């Protein structure tokens, strides 16, 4: 049996129905039950007794011994899963019960199996009873196993943090078919997944939620905020369906560029294009033709060196020899040892450079002109040792600006996380690029010094953990990145910083 975590999550909750077993099955299940009772890697069935309000497990299995063995059979099949080595599966099991001849009803049990590399634990919950001709227990179709898990988090303190899940706000505002998946995500992140230490508190999660049983994903923002009574409340905000209500974060479309003149006529669009994309040849006389032709050029060329030279005066170095010479003349990476693993950008990676630049206004783009961009597998120091960086930005010789991007910049968590909100959604893969370009901007016009004075004067603490590691260097690019990739978050949580970067973005200068 190869069952993955994801597959288990998508299991139809009603698909398991307990039944009487074949002789051979019964023998195997009995053997596994004995093993579970003696082997502490598995453990026997653990009944959540407080939920067994209609019948005790003993009474139930006295009448239906095969049903108990059936549950052991389920345990056995998941215990035998080799990969992944840790997961949680939830099985809703229907048990047909005959109370008197000819009168049948169903009991529903929830079997939760938590597999760790070395052992497996389980919990058995009694969910309810369904009378003949009646629908399943009240609200049961809406109330899935995740609800039971969430209710448990509301009653039992978190093992690491010692707090409880509080109220979840906003679930009533979202489509019914999405709520199970959203609740599941809340469960996962409140718990901390397989690492309870990493449980989210007082933070905002921008996550792409794949909707169970549906063929689409939805952008959601989940805000975890500590509340009275040692509780953590969660606010659910639906941003929109990916690729339908909101664009795919990776799609190339000039309509997504900041300050795109969405309501302008053909003349306004032409004027904007000429300024924003000097390398694009405007074609057509009406808005839709002009836009279509510009998008065609964008999609054809955004993976090329010329695109960045013609539109931004940014120089992407794809040639190893040229990269080495630039590193020697314009960075601290001078020795041959530091040049190992130089390579060219893949087309797709250059697309992320374009997507990063699309978040910036002309006054900021101006400051990025004559920046050279180099691609290397990973950072190597002068002793030939690997360093764990995603990117570097260098300023030397008065006017030489160079960015080096490493493998770590891409595909970190871009498949399930995003940044932004209702005003725009962005791929996580533009994060490092935007941060490094932020360093370059900070080197211009004494901006770094002005910013550091501003945060000092206003007693603003670093807003990310990384900014805190070296605030005088890293606070600026971290805030710069957030202003461009998640302006709504910055505006809500750090309005002073937002205003500072907003002025910079619009005028090229910090506020007076
Ligand atoms: Zn940095």
Boltz pocket constraint, residues with backbone or C-beta under 6 A from the ligand:
constraints:
  - pocket:
      binder: B
      contacts: [[A, 391], [A, 435], [A, 439], [A, 473], [A, 474], [A, 477]]
      max_distance: 6.0
